Amino acid sequence: MSGHSKWSTIKRKKGAADAKRGKLFTKIIKEIMVAARFGGGDINANPRLRTAVLAAKAENMPKDNIERAIKKGTGELEGVNYEELTYEGYGPGGVAMMLEVLTDNKNRTVADVRHVLSKYNGSLGEGGCVSWMFAKKGLISIDKSGVDEDRLIEVALDAGALDVKDTGKEFDVTTDPSNFEEVKKAINGVGFKSNYAEVTMVPQSTVRLTGKEAEQMLKIMESLEDSEDVQKVYGNFDIAEEEMERLSA
């Protein structure tokens, strides 16, 4: 399981999502603007924009906010010109990390990222140092309780999923990014509710963290996601269920 998905699970237990709703809105608005700038304002012809708008609606973002962000992206309204960047580096225990950033001041952002990583026993690396460890895929995580595994596998694979794995308390469904929405719709359509569903960077392998390294890794994730410039954080780490319970208590 990707570190981002694992972190998503921990965030639910920590109850942190609502407290950071305003920053989440800011990040989604940035993504809508950039998606519209590069692919146009028509969600039917722009998959990236469609995904961003769906994310906004899932968070109950007002329609006016969404439309205004699209217009800023296409130039119909004046808006900030954000630059897309990807940073790579390492977390505690040798965890490989990738960060997707949208910023209007890359000097400020790289300084902030470097500070967070170094504070918690991580480091910023050169471009390409860890990206080979990840593949871009759709990931849908479904709580196992009350789920018929055979039915889930049938529905997911019929809709075009690549694989379905039992990760303990969840089933992870992976897809190509191109048919992620179709697979998610099919799964939700038969009543299977997803805990996490996103096009993400899935690691080829994971590093198991415990104790201080696990705590440091989660502090890095929390600090970076608290930054309005950092859109997404990926890490190839895993944390045992009992360790998660302790850290989220």
LINQUIFEN-V470874 format. One record per residue. RES is the residue in one letter. SS is DSSP state (A for helix, B for strand, O for the rest). PHI is phi in radians with two decimals (* if undefined). D_LAST is the distance of its C-alpha to the last C-alpha in Angstrom with 2 decimals. Layout:
<<RES	SS	PHI	D_LAST> <RES	SS	PHI	D_LAST>>
This chain:
<<M	O	*	21.58> <S	O	-1.23	21.71> <G	A	-1.05	19.07> <H	A	-1.11	19.39> <S	A	-1.15	18.65> <K	A	-1.08	15.64> <W	A	-1.10	14.36> <S	A	-1.05	15.28> <T	A	-1.11	13.10> <I	A	-1.15	9.95> <K	A	-1.06	11.27> <R	A	-1.07	11.67> <K	A	-1.23	8.09> <K	A	-1.38	7.44> <G	O	1.18	10.66> <A	O	-1.52	12.49> <A	O	-1.08	15.74> <D	A	-1.13	17.49> <A	A	-1.16	17.08> <K	A	-1.99	18.97> <R	A	-1.06	21.50> <G	A	-1.08	24.43> <K	A	-1.22	23.91> <L	A	-1.11	23.50> <F	A	-1.02	26.83> <T	A	-1.06	28.42> <K	A	-1.15	27.54> <I	A	-1.15	28.87> <I	A	-1.07	31.99> <K	A	-1.02	32.65> <E	A	-1.12	32.46> <I	A	-1.07	34.81> <M	A	-1.07	37.23> <V	A	-1.20	37.42> <A	A	-1.07	37.72> <A	A	-1.20	40.54> <R	A	-1.11	42.21> <F	A	-1.55	42.53> <G	A	-2.11	43.03> <G	O	1.58	44.49> <G	O	-1.59	43.34> <D	O	-1.61	44.03> <I	O	-1.14	40.84> <N	O	-1.31	43.04> <A	O	-1.88	44.46> <N	O	-2.27	41.41> <P	A	-0.99	38.55> <R	A	-1.12	36.25> <L	A	-1.15	36.89> <R	A	-1.03	36.42> <T	A	-1.10	32.96> <A	A	-1.14	32.01> <V	A	-1.16	33.46> <L	A	-1.09	31.63> <A	A	-1.11	28.32> <A	A	-1.11	29.42> <K	A	-1.15	30.37> <A	A	-1.11	27.09> <E	O	-1.68	25.44> <N	O	1.05	28.23> <M	O	-1.22	29.94> <P	O	-0.99	33.29> <K	A	-1.02	36.32> <D	A	-1.08	38.14> <N	A	-1.10	35.47> <I	A	-1.14	35.73> <E	A	-1.12	39.52> <R	A	-1.15	39.73> <A	A	-1.14	37.57> <I	A	-1.10	39.86> <K	A	-1.16	42.92> <K	A	-1.17	41.68> <G	A	-1.17	41.13> <T	A	-1.44	44.62> <G	O	1.65	46.25> <E	O	-1.18	47.32> <L	O	-2.16	45.33> <E	O	-1.24	44.79> <G	O	-2.69	41.42> <V	O	-1.31	39.76> <N	O	-1.65	40.57> <Y	O	-1.56	37.36> <E	B	-1.79	37.60> <E	B	-1.56	35.65> <L	B	-2.39	34.41> <T	B	-2.16	32.43> <Y	B	-1.88	30.93> <E	B	-2.24	30.12> <G	B	-3.05	28.50> <Y	B	-2.34	26.17> <G	O	-1.86	22.62> <P	A	-1.07	21.44> <G	A	1.32	22.62> <G	A	1.40	25.42> <V	O	-1.10	23.47> <A	B	-1.46	26.01> <M	B	-2.29	25.20> <M	B	-2.26	27.15> <L	B	-2.19	26.92> <E	B	-1.76	28.95> <V	B	-2.20	30.12> <L	B	-2.20	32.30> <T	B	-2.48	33.68> <D	O	-1.84	36.73> <N	O	-2.71	36.51> <K	A	-1.20	35.70> <N	A	-1.13	36.30> <R	A	-1.12	33.57> <T	A	-1.16	31.15> <V	A	-1.15	31.83> <A	A	-1.15	31.47> <D	A	-1.12	28.05> <V	A	-1.12	26.88> <R	A	-1.06	28.39> <H	A	-1.10	26.75> <V	A	-1.09	23.18> <L	A	-1.08	23.86> <S	A	-1.18	25.59> <K	A	-1.10	22.98> <Y	O	-2.04	20.38> <N	O	1.18	22.91> <G	O	-2.11	24.28> <S	B	-2.72	27.75> <L	B	-1.49	29.82> <G	O	-1.97	32.40> <E	O	-1.38	35.69> <G	O	-1.04	36.19> <G	O	1.62	36.24> <C	O	-1.22	34.39> <V	O	-2.30	31.61> <S	A	-1.04	32.65> <W	A	-1.19	34.53> <M	A	-1.49	31.31> <F	B	-2.13	30.32> <A	B	-2.29	32.09> <K	B	-1.36	31.87> <K	B	-2.55	31.04> <G	B	-1.42	29.71> <L	B	-2.28	26.38> <I	B	-2.18	25.32> <S	B	-1.84	22.21> <I	B	-2.20	22.44> <D	B	-1.05	20.16> <K	O	-1.26	22.12> <S	O	-1.09	21.94> <G	O	1.31	25.43> <V	O	-1.82	26.84> <D	O	-1.41	30.19> <E	A	-1.03	29.95> <D	A	-1.08	33.75> <R	A	-1.17	34.05> <L	A	-1.07	31.39> <I	A	-1.06	33.17> <E	A	-1.07	36.50> <V	A	-1.13	35.56> <A	A	-1.12	33.79> <L	A	-1.20	36.60> <D	A	-1.08	39.30> <A	O	-1.45	37.86> <G	O	1.93	38.02> <A	O	-1.14	34.63> <L	O	-1.47	34.82> <D	B	-2.87	32.40> <V	B	-2.29	29.74> <K	B	-2.15	27.24> <D	B	-1.54	24.85> <T	O	-1.84	21.66> <G	O	2.15	19.81> <K	O	-1.69	18.12> <E	B	-2.36	20.17> <F	B	-1.81	23.77> <D	B	-1.83	24.57> <V	B	-1.82	27.94> <T	B	-1.90	29.67> <T	B	-2.45	32.73> <D	O	-1.21	35.22> <P	A	-0.97	34.40> <S	A	-1.16	37.70> <N	A	-2.06	36.86> <F	A	-0.99	33.12> <E	A	-1.08	33.75> <E	A	-1.13	36.16> <V	A	-1.16	33.81> <K	A	-1.05	30.90> <K	A	-1.09	33.40> <A	A	-1.14	34.67> <I	A	-1.15	31.27> <N	A	-1.15	30.27> <G	A	-1.15	33.82> <V	O	-1.77	33.45> <G	O	1.68	30.28> <F	O	-1.54	27.59> <K	O	-1.57	24.81> <S	B	-1.57	23.26> <N	B	-1.42	19.59> <Y	B	-2.62	20.87> <A	B	-2.60	24.54> <E	B	-2.89	26.10> <V	B	-1.41	28.79> <T	B	-2.45	27.01> <M	B	-1.75	27.75> <V	B	-1.67	27.02> <P	B	-1.33	27.11> <Q	O	-1.24	29.63> <S	O	-2.62	27.28> <T	O	-2.20	23.75> <V	B	-1.88	22.44> <R	B	-1.42	19.66> <L	B	-1.90	17.28> <T	O	-2.45	15.30> <G	A	0.95	14.22> <K	A	-1.08	15.41> <E	A	-1.11	17.04> <A	A	-1.12	14.00> <E	A	-1.10	12.30> <Q	A	-1.11	15.73> <M	A	-1.10	16.24> <L	A	-1.21	13.28> <K	A	-1.16	14.51> <I	A	-1.09	17.91> <M	A	-1.04	17.03> <E	A	-1.15	15.42> <S	A	-1.16	18.39> <L	A	-1.20	20.99> <E	A	-1.25	19.93> <D	O	-1.36	20.09> <S	O	-1.42	23.73> <E	O	-1.25	26.22> <D	O	-1.44	28.43> <V	B	-1.52	26.10> <Q	B	-1.41	26.25> <K	B	-2.51	24.40> <V	B	-2.21	22.71> <Y	B	-2.14	23.12> <G	B	-2.58	22.13> <N	O	-1.62	23.02> <F	B	-1.88	19.78> <D	B	-2.37	17.79> <I	B	-2.34	14.52> <A	O	-1.06	14.31> <E	A	-0.99	12.27> <E	A	-1.18	10.75> <E	A	-1.22	9.98> <M	A	-1.06	8.39> <E	A	-1.07	6.03> <R	A	-1.16	5.35> <L	A	-1.26	5.60> <S	O	-1.65	3.80> <A	O	-1.20	0.00>>
